[in-house]
């Protein structure tokens, strides 16, 4: 029953107001379709019932045949609508309640969603702010190089790399990581502090094997501590007063301590028991060297351990440096007096006293090669000595006493007290190259050279600071513990110990090895298929451990050039041999009497010469055969020699000046008494002697009386000119010529520092030439005393008018003897004299050298370098237009030939892919035959310079770009003129690079950006073959990532990376397909002139406009990126 009820009235009511009971509620086994048919037949609304009984029967048949029925069940909303019509009041109440509740819920939900969105925004902003703070702090630490900066930067980058910030930029993180990784600046990290009981340590020394640290105390004892733990292992006893000099022998066995009691004590540190602790072992001195009346203030061993320099203090006005020599391998016990005869003991004997300072010596140090010794004293003077001879090479007066000195290459760096800074000086240069005060607040206490090449200083401000050789800051460590007075560095440079008042600070030195920078020149190229890097001046091999040894593109350097009569020229080489050249070009190499010549003086007639040998002997030679006619070994080292006419010789040594005949016999004293750093010049009847820094004496040879006293300042050289009519005196900032009769002086003062060391005079032409430390030679009008020419030869040692004045030839330390004909000089001088007479202000002309007697290294700036494909040859091009061809076979590069043909700068070079041809670009492009070493063809000269050139790796053509924006292609196999591509854009073209598969070409186009060509397109192939006259257009233009002019470009070996270099020093690595940036590598802020990869793509080299090259190790760099989670 669909409406079950007890009465008929109830049944009628339910039929009017309720739906019938669904059959499945009564019996769930009833099929759903049958239920639907029944309910449809019983529906209260007529429009929902079957229209006819036939329709009902049809649906029932469909049900029985298991076919879909036509009737449809009423949905939820349909049933709800029926219910609402049946219960309108209740439905209205429910509707109002739902609407009100829904509104309340909607308002609440909206508030919740708003709070959620606000929380998300605040969370994202916090992530962004944290990310930016981490990155900015990392960048600031990279710039400041403060304590532990590298590890802290990497920690910041690790956190930033995992940040969910929407602003996270992997390129930015990789760039910062690259800066942290590739900069070789140190990062100091505090390892710990060791307590001390006796105040400031007076000296520190680290043993060569790195196991022991020696600590000198004011009570005279020296503690030996374990370098790892700081545990006291032994005590060196015996000193009665404070020890201020402390040094380990490079061999590691001996420790030398010098104290105020005037004793040097040698301790055998091999006697220290490795198991001992607490300083229970006491070491007595095995050997003592006594200097009564003196106190030892500072010590230094030569790098080879054969010499010991000891600075002393004394109440007298004369405080020498004692220079001792080691003899043998054993050390006899006992006390040796400093005054004992030389060589009486087998190990230690005093070789000489270096007398020059007038007050106590504060510091001594040997140069890296052991050939020079630097000293500083309380007389506010810095001196540099030649170790072998004891000759004083230079003295510098400084503002206050130097406290420490150290050698860096050819320069010396001295620290000062009140000035609180450092000086960089070079022997022969006055004033110092760099004078930088205020490096530390309160004074610089110590300065050391670290194995990495850096300078390390400490001071009264408690800081450790690291510097390069020009005192540019590299890093700083803040111990926050008061003044630091002493320093020592471990042999491997990985740790530093500094002495404070009541403790020692131990620091770790972290340094990245991901990049390497060297002073080489403007261009750097890898030899194809190798890891050998060729730069403008060096050849350097790389391996899995990084850069290896370097070989230099130079010939044996020249010490001086001399005219020998009217026809011959004699050149003294740095290897101690003489090269003698005749008028017709014949040249021969002479080794004088089986020895090496250190100095050479040729007499005026050019028929004889005096040679001072490396063994201190003096030899007289007959020229041009260099036949030895006399030899003498002086008792003391020779300081200077000179000719007095053609039959007398002047010799200055430690005992004074004497005159001998041409056979070195019959000595006669001229100026007795010990003197230092003397300069000589002689004539037939008188000599000039620079006996002190402030005075030069002219002495009559007849009676040995002083004829004239000349007030001077730090004389570099003396010479008689014009048949002895003039005496030339070279001083730090000027050249003065004194009239030999009236002694009136002409002064030649350059507008720039030239540090003159020599002069040459052509009286007939009215030209006086001066030169010195710098590359510039200044030519003066002899009578009017104004500059008329500037001549440039790199690393000049001297110059001379040779072959009856027909040429001025300059000798270079780079092995070349090159110069100018008299005609060239006079032509340039006439133009300058004409302008001077007309009152027109103009810069002196700079004529290019046009005479070469000896081909050596380039004497002008080197702009181009290219290795051959087989790695056998290297071609370099320079400012003077000369292209040099070198061979890399052998231990050192060998110069094969000078290739001359360019009218101006040889700006770029490249080899053909088979190595047969060499191409060089200037205004014109020249093809050279490598085997025959001659010019084989040239393209016509244009006004615009060729700035970039490269050869296709497999096809016979080269591409080169000019500064006017013109890109040209030359098929050199057809010997036709170059095909010219329309300039890809405004600006000038620089480096050009082709992928190693030869499919794509990239052109650095300056301000216009970078242009790419697809070399395999039908348009390009047709144009290249001549089938089409329409030049192909670039397939892509890439703008500069940093907005600066692009000067350099290269492809990675697999052509997946494209690297761009700009004039601001950015090296940008990009994806070659998408041109998205991977990383920016920062060099010095100057133009990047070349880029190149090695064969594997591991090393990237950049040639920098500051004459340096930087290489990056991408294997190590990408390992760091992977560690940080930012590897592209």
LUMNUKE-829840 format. One line per 8 residues: their letters; for each residue x, y, z of C-alpha. Coordinates in steps of 0.1 Angstrom, whole numbers. Layout:
# residues N
a> X,Y,Z | ...
# end
This chain:
# residues 1128
xxxxxxxx> 0,0,0 | 15,34,-10 | -5,52,17 | -9,29,47 | -34,43,73 | -61,31,98 | -89,52,83 | -101,63,50
xxxxxxxx> -98,100,59 | -61,96,67 | -55,79,34 | -73,107,15 | -51,133,34 | -19,115,26 | -28,113,-11 | -34,150,-11
xxxxxxxx> -4,161,8 | 23,134,8 | 43,113,-16 | 36,76,-18 | 61,53,0 | 87,41,-24 | 85,4,-31 | 122,-2,-23
xxxxxxxx> 117,11,12 | 93,-18,17 | 113,-43,-1 | 149,-35,-12 | 150,-64,-36 | 126,-45,-59 | 146,-33,-90 | 152,4,-92
xxxxxxxx> 137,7,-128 | 105,-11,-117 | 102,13,-87 | 106,43,-111 | 78,29,-134 | 55,25,-104 | 62,59,-89 | 58,76,-123
xxxxxxxx> 24,59,-127 | 14,71,-92 | 27,107,-95 | 4,133,-81 | 11,158,-109 | -5,148,-142 | 24,161,-163 | 47,136,-145
xxxxxxxx> 24,106,-150 | 23,84,-182 | 2,102,-208 | -15,69,-218 | -17,33,-206 | 2,23,-237 | 32,43,-226 | 30,25,-192
xxxxxxxx> 29,-8,-210 | 58,1,-232 | 80,10,-202 | 70,-23,-185 | 80,-42,-217 | 113,-24,-218 | 119,-33,-181 | 111,-70,-189
xxxxxxxx> 134,-69,-219 | 162,-54,-198 | 162,-22,-219 | 165,14,-206 | 131,28,-195 | 118,62,-205 | 106,73,-170 | 130,93,-149
xxxxxxxx> 131,96,-111 | 125,130,-95 | 158,146,-83 | 166,160,-50 | 157,196,-59 | 125,184,-74 | 115,166,-43 | 125,197,-23
xxxxxxxx> 103,219,-44 | 73,197,-38 | 80,197,-1 | 82,235,-1 | 49,238,-19 | 33,214,6 | 49,233,36 | 52,269,26
xxxxxxxx> 55,284,61 | 80,260,73 | 100,263,41 | 101,300,43 | 114,299,79 | 140,274,69 | 150,296,39 | 154,327,61
xxxxxxxx> 175,307,86 | 197,293,58 | 202,328,42 | 210,344,76 | 234,316,85 | 249,316,51 | 255,353,52 | 271,350,86
xxxxxxxx> 293,321,74 | 302,340,42 | 313,370,62 | 334,348,85 | 348,328,56 | 358,360,38 | 376,372,69 | 394,338,72
xxxxxxxx> 404,339,35 | 416,375,39 | 437,366,70 | 451,336,51 | 460,357,21 | 476,384,44 | 495,357,62 | 508,343,29
xxxxxxxx> 518,377,17 | 536,384,50 | 552,350,48 | 563,356,12 | 576,391,21 | 595,376,50 | 610,350,27 | 619,377,2
xxxxxxxx> 633,400,29 | 654,371,44 | 666,361,9 | 676,397,1 | 693,401,35 | 713,369,30 | 724,380,-5 | 732,416,5
xxxxxxxx> 752,404,35 | 771,379,13 | 779,406,-12 | 791,430,15 | 813,403,30 | 828,396,-4 | 836,433,-7 | 849,438,28
xxxxxxxx> 870,406,32 | 865,406,69 | 873,378,93 | 861,344,80 | 844,361,52 | 845,331,27 | 829,305,50 | 802,330,61
xxxxxxxx> 794,339,25 | 790,303,16 | 767,298,46 | 746,327,35 | 744,313,-1 | 734,278,12 | 705,293,31 | 696,316,2
xxxxxxxx> 697,287,-23 | 670,268,-3 | 648,299,3 | 612,296,-11 | 614,333,-20 | 598,342,-53 | 627,366,-59 | 654,339,-56
xxxxxxxx> 677,343,-85 | 701,314,-92 | 722,335,-115 | 727,360,-87 | 737,332,-63 | 761,316,-88 | 777,349,-95 | 783,355,-58
xxxxxxxx> 796,320,-53 | 819,325,-82 | 833,357,-66 | 838,339,-34 | 854,309,-51 | 875,326,-78 | 890,354,-59 | 924,343,-44
xxxxxxxx> 921,367,-15 | 925,351,19 | 899,345,45 | 911,343,82 | 894,321,107 | 903,320,144 | 914,286,155 | 922,294,191
xxxxxxxx> 943,314,216 | 973,301,236 | 981,318,268 | 1015,332,276 | 1030,341,309 | 1057,367,301 | 1039,395,282 | 1044,402,245
xxxxxxxx> 1066,375,228 | 1097,393,215 | 1099,371,184 | 1082,342,167 | 1095,316,142 | 1078,285,126 | 1099,255,118 | 1103,245,81
xxxxxxxx> 1084,212,86 | 1056,230,103 | 1057,210,135 | 1072,236,160 | 1067,272,168 | 1096,290,186 | 1085,318,210 | 1111,342,223
xxxxxxxx> 1106,358,257 | 1119,389,274 | 1137,368,300 | 1159,353,273 | 1143,319,271 | 1128,305,239 | 1098,281,242 | 1093,254,216
xxxxxxxx> 1056,246,212 | 1038,220,193 | 1022,238,163 | 990,217,164 | 982,217,201 | 1002,246,216 | 1018,223,242 | 1052,234,253
xxxxxxxx> 1077,208,241 | 1111,223,251 | 1129,254,263 | 1161,268,247 | 1182,282,275 | 1214,301,279 | 1205,337,270 | 1210,362,298
xxxxxxxx> 1189,390,283 | 1159,394,260 | 1160,376,226 | 1148,396,197 | 1162,377,167 | 1148,342,160 | 1151,322,129 | 1150,285,118
xxxxxxxx> 1175,273,93 | 1157,263,60 | 1170,228,66 | 1150,226,98 | 1178,214,121 | 1190,246,136 | 1173,274,155 | 1193,305,159
xxxxxxxx> 1185,330,186 | 1201,364,189 | 1198,385,220 | 1208,417,237 | 1237,399,254 | 1255,400,221 | 1254,363,214 | 1240,342,186
xxxxxxxx> 1230,308,199 | 1225,278,177 | 1201,251,190 | 1197,216,175 | 1159,212,175 | 1162,175,164 | 1169,168,201 | 1134,177,210
xxxxxxxx> 1116,146,222 | 1083,141,203 | 1067,127,235 | 1078,154,258 | 1053,179,271 | 1052,208,295 | 1086,221,284 | 1105,195,304
xxxxxxxx> 1132,193,278 | 1159,219,281 | 1181,226,251 | 1215,242,255 | 1232,260,227 | 1253,238,205 | 1272,267,191 | 1276,304,202
xxxxxxxx> 1289,333,181 | 1298,363,203 | 1299,399,193 | 1312,418,223 | 1297,452,228 | 1268,446,204 | 1233,433,208 | 1215,413,181
xxxxxxxx> 1182,427,171 | 1170,408,141 | 1180,377,121 | 1172,363,86 | 1184,332,67 | 1190,332,30 | 1165,308,12 | 1192,283,5
xxxxxxxx> 1205,284,41 | 1240,293,32 | 1240,328,47 | 1227,343,79 | 1222,381,82 | 1222,395,117 | 1212,431,125 | 1228,447,156
xxxxxxxx> 1224,475,179 | 1253,496,193 | 1257,528,211 | 1282,540,184 | 1272,558,153 | 1281,528,131 | 1258,498,132 | 1266,472,106
xxxxxxxx> 1248,441,95 | 1268,410,100 | 1267,385,71 | 1277,350,81 | 1283,320,58 | 1277,284,67 | 1306,260,60 | 1298,223,60
xxxxxxxx> 1272,201,76 | 1284,198,112 | 1284,223,140 | 1314,222,164 | 1307,232,199 | 1322,262,215 | 1321,300,213 | 1333,318,182
xxxxxxxx> 1342,355,184 | 1329,377,156 | 1365,390,152 | 1380,355,145 | 1398,351,111 | 1376,342,82 | 1371,305,77 | 1387,293,109
xxxxxxxx> 1356,273,119 | 1340,248,96 | 1304,260,100 | 1300,296,108 | 1323,325,99 | 1317,362,95 | 1321,371,58 | 1317,408,60
xxxxxxxx> 1301,438,77 | 1276,458,57 | 1282,492,71 | 1258,520,62 | 1233,525,90 | 1241,549,118 | 1217,535,144 | 1205,501,155
xxxxxxxx> 1192,477,128 | 1154,470,132 | 1149,445,104 | 1168,424,78 | 1154,401,50 | 1168,383,20 | 1152,384,-14 | 1135,353,-27
xxxxxxxx> 1165,344,-49 | 1190,352,-21 | 1209,377,-42 | 1198,408,-23 | 1195,418,13 | 1172,445,26 | 1178,463,59 | 1160,489,79
xxxxxxxx> 1174,509,109 | 1165,534,135 | 1182,560,115 | 1150,560,93 | 1168,545,64 | 1161,515,42 | 1190,499,24 | 1193,472,-3
xxxxxxxx> 1226,453,-7 | 1240,430,-32 | 1248,398,-12 | 1277,385,-32 | 1297,417,-33 | 1283,436,-3 | 1277,465,-27 | 1250,490,-16
xxxxxxxx> 1223,491,-44 | 1202,518,-29 | 1193,538,2 | 1159,554,10 | 1153,579,37 | 1118,574,52 | 1097,595,76 | 1103,572,106
xxxxxxxx> 1122,541,115 | 1112,510,95 | 1101,481,118 | 1100,453,92 | 1111,446,56 | 1103,419,30 | 1111,412,-6 | 1083,408,-32
xxxxxxxx> 1098,399,-66 | 1120,428,-77 | 1106,452,-51 | 1109,456,-14 | 1082,465,11 | 1091,482,44 | 1067,490,73 | 1070,522,94
xxxxxxxx> 1060,531,129 | 1047,566,133 | 1036,567,97 | 1016,534,104 | 1021,524,68 | 1043,507,42 | 1066,517,14 | 1072,498,-19
xxxxxxxx> 1107,504,-32 | 1128,491,-61 | 1166,494,-62 | 1175,523,-85 | 1141,540,-80 | 1137,572,-60 | 1112,580,-45 | 1094,548,-35
xxxxxxxx> 1070,533,-60 | 1042,533,-34 | 1040,551,-1 | 1008,542,18 | 1005,556,53 | 978,547,78 | 975,509,71 | 971,503,109
xxxxxxxx> 960,526,137 | 991,530,159 | 1017,516,136 | 1027,485,116 | 1045,461,139 | 1055,433,114 | 1052,425,78 | 1057,390,62
xxxxxxxx> 1055,376,27 | 1032,345,27 | 1038,315,4 | 1008,325,-16 | 1026,358,-26 | 1005,380,-3 | 1018,405,22 | 1006,401,58
xxxxxxxx> 1008,429,84 | 999,432,121 | 997,464,142 | 989,481,174 | 952,481,164 | 950,443,168 | 943,436,132 | 959,412,108
xxxxxxxx> 957,426,73 | 966,410,39 | 978,430,9 | 990,425,-26 | 1025,437,-38 | 1012,472,-44 | 995,474,-9 | 960,470,-22
xxxxxxxx> 939,454,6 | 929,417,2 | 915,407,36 | 914,415,73 | 911,396,105 | 899,412,138 | 912,394,169 | 897,421,192
xxxxxxxx> 925,415,217 | 947,446,217 | 980,452,199 | 997,425,179 | 1035,428,179 | 1049,396,163 | 1040,373,134 | 1049,339,120
xxxxxxxx> 1034,320,91 | 1034,282,86 | 1055,269,57 | 1024,260,36 | 1007,294,43 | 976,277,58 | 981,291,93 | 993,323,110
xxxxxxxx> 1003,329,146 | 1003,364,161 | 1016,376,194 | 995,397,217 | 1002,409,253 | 990,378,272 | 983,353,245 | 991,340,210
xxxxxxxx> 964,339,184 | 963,310,159 | 945,317,126 | 936,295,97 | 940,310,63 | 914,298,38 | 921,305,1 | 903,295,-30
xxxxxxxx> 922,278,-58 | 894,282,-83 | 911,309,-104 | 945,322,-112 | 957,356,-122 | 992,364,-137 | 1008,394,-152 | 1013,383,-188
xxxxxxxx> 999,407,-213 | 966,415,-230 | 958,382,-248 | 955,346,-236 | 949,316,-259 | 950,279,-253 | 969,257,-278 | 943,237,-297
xxxxxxxx> 937,203,-282 | 958,210,-251 | 958,227,-217 | 988,249,-226 | 979,286,-222 | 999,311,-244 | 998,347,-234 | 1016,378,-247
xxxxxxxx> 1047,370,-227 | 1044,335,-213 | 1036,299,-220 | 1019,281,-191 | 1008,245,-187 | 977,234,-168 | 968,200,-154 | 942,185,-131
xxxxxxxx> 957,203,-101 | 957,237,-118 | 983,260,-133 | 1019,246,-136 | 1052,260,-147 | 1056,290,-169 | 1080,296,-198 | 1087,331,-211
xxxxxxxx> 1086,344,-246 | 1119,362,-243 | 1155,358,-254 | 1185,361,-230 | 1183,396,-215 | 1209,423,-223 | 1228,442,-196 | 1244,468,-219
xxxxxxxx> 1255,478,-254 | 1288,495,-262 | 1304,509,-294 | 1338,493,-302 | 1354,516,-327 | 1337,527,-358 | 1325,492,-369 | 1319,468,-340
xxxxxxxx> 1293,467,-314 | 1298,447,-281 | 1267,436,-262 | 1269,422,-227 | 1241,396,-221 | 1226,388,-188 | 1239,352,-190 | 1274,367,-187
xxxxxxxx> 1284,362,-224 | 1295,388,-249 | 1279,392,-283 | 1302,410,-308 | 1288,423,-341 | 1307,435,-370 | 1296,462,-396 | 1284,436,-421
xxxxxxxx> 1261,419,-397 | 1284,391,-386 | 1278,382,-350 | 1295,358,-326 | 1290,348,-290 | 1321,349,-267 | 1325,333,-233 | 1354,352,-217
xxxxxxxx> 1380,329,-204 | 1355,303,-194 | 1337,327,-170 | 1308,350,-168 | 1310,388,-172 | 1291,409,-146 | 1301,444,-159 | 1319,457,-189
xxxxxxxx> 1335,491,-197 | 1349,498,-232 | 1376,525,-236 | 1369,555,-257 | 1388,542,-288 | 1369,509,-287 | 1400,488,-288 | 1400,475,-253
xxxxxxxx> 1375,467,-225 | 1376,459,-188 | 1354,430,-177 | 1344,424,-141 | 1337,387,-138 | 1312,370,-115 | 1341,356,-95 | 1352,392,-87
xxxxxxxx> 1382,390,-110 | 1390,419,-133 | 1400,411,-169 | 1414,433,-197 | 1402,423,-232 | 1415,433,-266 | 1386,440,-290 | 1370,430,-312
xxxxxxxx> 1383,394,-306 | 1377,396,-268 | 1412,382,-262 | 1423,382,-226 | 1455,402,-221 | 1455,406,-183 | 1437,393,-152 | 1437,402,-116
xxxxxxxx> 1418,389,-85 | 1413,418,-60 | 1415,412,-23 | 1381,428,-18 | 1350,430,-40 | 1351,454,-69 | 1326,482,-68 | 1334,500,-101
xxxxxxxx> 1360,502,-129 | 1368,528,-155 | 1393,537,-182 | 1417,566,-177 | 1427,571,-213 | 1438,540,-231 | 1466,529,-209 | 1454,533,-173
xxxxxxxx> 1426,516,-154 | 1408,529,-123 | 1395,503,-98 | 1372,511,-68 | 1368,485,-41 | 1362,483,-4 | 1397,498,3 | 1393,529,-19
xxxxxxxx> 1402,539,-54 | 1435,530,-71 | 1451,535,-105 | 1468,507,-125 | 1482,503,-159 | 1465,485,-188 | 1481,452,-176 | 1466,456,-141
xxxxxxxx> 1500,462,-126 | 1517,491,-108 | 1489,501,-84 | 1488,537,-71 | 1463,549,-45 | 1441,578,-56 | 1414,580,-30 | 1421,557,0
xxxxxxxx> 1397,547,27 | 1366,524,28 | 1337,538,8 | 1304,523,-4 | 1285,523,-37 | 1311,543,-56 | 1306,555,-92 | 1336,562,-116
xxxxxxxx> 1344,580,-148 | 1378,587,-161 | 1398,607,-187 | 1435,606,-195 | 1443,631,-167 | 1415,631,-142 | 1387,610,-128 | 1353,616,-113
xxxxxxxx> 1342,597,-82 | 1308,596,-66 | 1322,588,-31 | 1291,596,-11 | 1254,602,-18 | 1258,640,-15 | 1291,646,-33 | 1311,638,-64
xxxxxxxx> 1349,645,-65 | 1370,653,-96 | 1406,642,-89 | 1437,651,-108 | 1456,619,-117 | 1490,636,-117 | 1491,645,-80 | 1459,626,-68
xxxxxxxx> 1445,659,-55 | 1409,669,-55 | 1403,694,-83 | 1366,700,-78 | 1338,691,-54 | 1303,688,-69 | 1272,687,-47 | 1250,658,-59
xxxxxxxx> 1222,636,-47 | 1222,598,-50 | 1243,596,-81 | 1233,566,-104 | 1262,571,-129 | 1290,593,-140 | 1304,596,-176 | 1326,620,-196
xxxxxxxx> 1311,632,-229 | 1324,649,-260 | 1361,642,-257 | 1359,648,-219 | 1345,683,-223 | 1314,675,-202 | 1309,654,-170 | 1274,639,-170
xxxxxxxx> 1259,632,-136 | 1226,611,-134 | 1206,618,-103 | 1171,606,-93 | 1151,633,-111 | 1175,649,-135 | 1206,648,-155 | 1233,675,-151
xxxxxxxx> 1262,682,-174 | 1291,701,-159 | 1315,720,-181 | 1349,704,-176 | 1366,737,-174 | 1342,762,-157 | 1321,735,-139 | 1289,754,-147
xxxxxxxx> 1260,730,-150 | 1233,724,-176 | 1202,707,-161 | 1179,685,-180 | 1147,679,-160 | 1121,656,-175 | 1084,663,-172 | 1078,628,-160
xxxxxxxx> 1098,604,-138 | 1125,586,-158 | 1150,578,-131 | 1180,584,-154 | 1208,558,-152 | 1228,566,-183 | 1233,593,-210 | 1244,592,-247
xxxxxxxx> 1254,623,-267 | 1256,631,-304 | 1272,665,-304 | 1270,670,-342 | 1233,663,-342 | 1228,683,-309 | 1210,653,-293 | 1214,642,-257
xxxxxxxx> 1196,609,-248 | 1188,599,-212 | 1171,568,-199 | 1167,546,-169 | 1142,525,-151 | 1112,533,-172 | 1105,524,-208 | 1108,560,-220
xxxxxxxx> 1140,574,-234 | 1140,612,-235 | 1159,630,-263 | 1169,666,-254 | 1181,695,-275 | 1217,695,-262 | 1220,733,-264 | 1185,745,-255
xxxxxxxx> 1178,718,-229 | 1142,710,-238 | 1127,677,-248 | 1124,670,-285 | 1117,633,-287 | 1103,604,-267 | 1116,569,-276 | 1100,537,-262
xxxxxxxx> 1118,505,-256 | 1106,481,-228 | 1130,472,-200 | 1159,493,-213 | 1193,488,-197 | 1212,514,-217 | 1216,529,-251 | 1246,541,-272
xxxxxxxx> 1254,558,-305 | 1272,532,-325 | 1290,529,-358 | 1302,565,-359 | 1269,578,-346 | 1248,564,-375 | 1223,548,-351 | 1212,549,-316
xxxxxxxx> 1207,514,-302 | 1190,505,-269 | 1196,472,-251 | 1167,456,-234 | 1163,431,-206 | 1140,413,-229 | 1169,403,-251 | 1166,428,-280
xxxxxxxx> 1190,454,-292 | 1170,478,-313 | 1169,515,-321 | 1167,543,-346 | 1189,556,-375 | 1204,590,-371 | 1183,601,-401 | 1150,590,-383
xxxxxxxx> 1160,609,-352 | 1170,641,-370 | 1138,641,-391 | 1116,638,-360 | 1138,663,-341 | 1134,689,-369 | 1096,688,-366 | 1098,694,-328
xxxxxxxx> 1124,721,-331 | 1103,739,-357 | 1073,738,-334 | 1094,750,-305 | 1108,779,-326 | 1073,789,-336 | 1061,788,-300 | 1036,760,-307
xxxxxxxx> 1031,737,-277 | 1031,700,-289 | 1039,666,-275 | 1073,652,-284 | 1072,628,-314 | 1076,591,-308 | 1094,575,-338 | 1091,538,-342
xxxxxxxx> 1124,518,-340 | 1138,511,-375 | 1171,493,-367 | 1175,459,-351 | 1209,445,-342 | 1196,416,-320 | 1161,402,-322 | 1148,393,-287
xxxxxxxx> 1115,398,-270 | 1092,426,-281 | 1104,460,-270 | 1070,476,-275 | 1036,466,-261 | 1025,432,-271 | 989,431,-284 | 985,398,-302
xxxxxxxx> 992,361,-294 | 983,330,-314 | 994,294,-310 | 996,271,-340 | 972,242,-342 | 999,216,-336 | 1013,236,-306 | 1048,239,-322
xxxxxxxx> 1047,277,-329 | 1035,309,-313 | 1031,342,-331 | 1031,375,-312 | 1024,410,-325 | 1033,443,-310 | 1029,480,-311 | 1059,486,-334
xxxxxxxx> 1043,464,-361 | 1067,435,-356 | 1053,399,-356 | 1076,374,-339 | 1075,337,-346 | 1085,314,-317 | 1092,277,-314 | 1078,259,-284
xxxxxxxx> 1100,228,-289 | 1124,225,-260 | 1125,237,-224 | 1121,274,-233 | 1106,292,-262 | 1130,300,-290 | 1127,331,-313 | 1127,319,-349
xxxxxxxx> 1123,352,-368 | 1110,387,-368 | 1084,391,-395 | 1083,427,-406 | 1058,442,-431 | 1032,461,-411 | 1033,499,-412 | 1016,502,-378
xxxxxxxx> 1004,481,-348 | 1003,443,-353 | 970,440,-335 | 960,404,-340 | 974,371,-353 | 960,336,-361 | 972,304,-379 | 954,285,-406
xxxxxxxx> 937,253,-395 | 966,233,-410 | 993,255,-395 | 1009,263,-429 | 1000,300,-429 | 1002,327,-403 | 979,357,-406 | 985,391,-389
xxxxxxxx> 962,421,-390 | 970,458,-389 | 956,482,-414 | 963,454,-439 | 962,416,-434 | 994,397,-443 | 997,360,-449 | 1031,345,-439
xxxxxxxx> 1045,312,-450 | 1054,295,-416 | 1079,271,-430 | 1098,297,-452 | 1091,325,-427 | 1084,350,-454 | 1054,371,-466 | 1034,353,-492
xxxxxxxx> 1004,376,-498 | 986,406,-484 | 952,422,-486 | 952,459,-494 | 955,483,-465 | 925,502,-453 | 923,531,-430 | 905,511,-403
xxxxxxxx> 925,488,-381 | 919,450,-381 | 911,443,-344 | 900,406,-345 | 909,377,-367 | 902,339,-366 | 905,309,-389 | 878,284,-398
xxxxxxxx> 886,251,-381 | 882,230,-412 | 877,252,-443 | 904,274,-460 | 891,308,-450 | 896,334,-422 | 873,360,-408 | 885,394,-396
xxxxxxxx> 868,425,-383 | 877,461,-385 | 871,490,-361 | 848,506,-387 | 823,477,-383 | 833,459,-414 | 834,420,-413 | 855,404,-440
xxxxxxxx> 860,368,-451 | 891,357,-470 | 893,324,-488 | 931,322,-488 | 932,290,-510 | 919,309,-540 | 942,339,-533 | 914,363,-540
xxxxxxxx> 904,395,-524 | 884,393,-492 | 846,391,-495 | 830,419,-474 | 800,414,-452 | 780,445,-445 | 788,456,-410 | 764,439,-385
xxxxxxxx> 758,472,-368 | 773,505,-356 | 804,504,-335 | 837,486,-340 | 844,449,-343 | 867,431,-319 | 872,394,-312 | 857,369,-336
xxxxxxxx> 850,332,-326 | 839,302,-345 | 826,270,-329 | 849,240,-331 | 825,222,-354 | 827,253,-378 | 789,258,-378 | 785,292,-360
xxxxxxxx> 804,324,-359 | 802,351,-332 | 814,387,-336 | 820,411,-306 | 808,444,-320 | 815,468,-292 | 785,490,-282 | 764,473,-308
xxxxxxxx> 765,440,-288 | 772,406,-301 | 762,392,-336 | 758,356,-345 | 760,339,-379 | 749,305,-389 | 776,293,-413 | 756,264,-426
xxxxxxxx> 726,283,-441 | 722,281,-479 | 725,319,-480 | 759,319,-463 | 772,290,-483 | 761,305,-516 | 777,339,-507 | 809,322,-496
xxxxxxxx> 812,302,-528 | 805,333,-549 | 772,319,-562 | 754,349,-545 | 764,385,-542 | 740,391,-514 | 759,391,-480 | 740,370,-454
xxxxxxxx> 726,389,-424 | 732,380,-388 | 709,353,-375 | 709,368,-340 | 718,399,-321 | 726,396,-284 | 727,428,-263 | 754,433,-237
xxxxxxxx> 742,417,-204 | 757,445,-183 | 752,473,-208 | 789,478,-215 | 807,475,-248 | 815,439,-258 | 852,433,-267 | 857,396,-265
xxxxxxxx> 837,364,-272 | 843,326,-273 | 824,293,-275 | 828,263,-252 | 843,232,-269 | 809,216,-272 | 793,249,-283 | 767,248,-254
xxxxxxxx> 781,279,-238 | 788,313,-252 | 811,336,-232 | 811,374,-235 | 837,399,-221 | 831,436,-219 | 852,467,-213 | 842,469,-176
xxxxxxxx> 858,435,-168 | 827,413,-168 | 830,378,-182 | 794,365,-187 | 788,328,-194 | 755,322,-212 | 736,293,-226 | 744,292,-263
xxxxxxxx> 709,281,-273 | 687,304,-252 | 713,331,-244 | 702,331,-208 | 729,341,-183 | 746,314,-162 | 770,335,-142 | 791,367,-143
xxxxxxxx> 827,363,-135 | 843,396,-124 | 879,404,-133 | 897,437,-127 | 875,467,-139 | 891,471,-173 | 885,457,-208 | 885,420,-214
xxxxxxxx> 904,417,-247 | 903,379,-253 | 885,348,-241 | 893,311,-248 | 886,276,-234 | 910,247,-231 | 902,215,-251 | 880,200,-223
xxxxxxxx> 861,231,-213 | 874,229,-178 | 896,261,-179 | 884,295,-192 | 911,321,-198 | 905,359,-201 | 932,383,-214 | 927,416,-196
xxxxxxxx> 936,451,-207 | 956,457,-176 | 983,433,-190 | 972,403,-170 | 953,370,-176 | 928,353,-154 | 918,316,-156 | 888,299,-140
xxxxxxxx> 885,262,-132 | 849,253,-141 | 851,218,-127 | 857,232,-92 | 833,260,-97 | 805,236,-107 | 812,214,-78 | 807,244,-55
xxxxxxxx> 774,252,-73 | 762,216,-69 | 771,217,-32 | 750,249,-28 | 722,235,-50 | 725,262,-77 | 741,243,-105 | 725,252,-138
# end
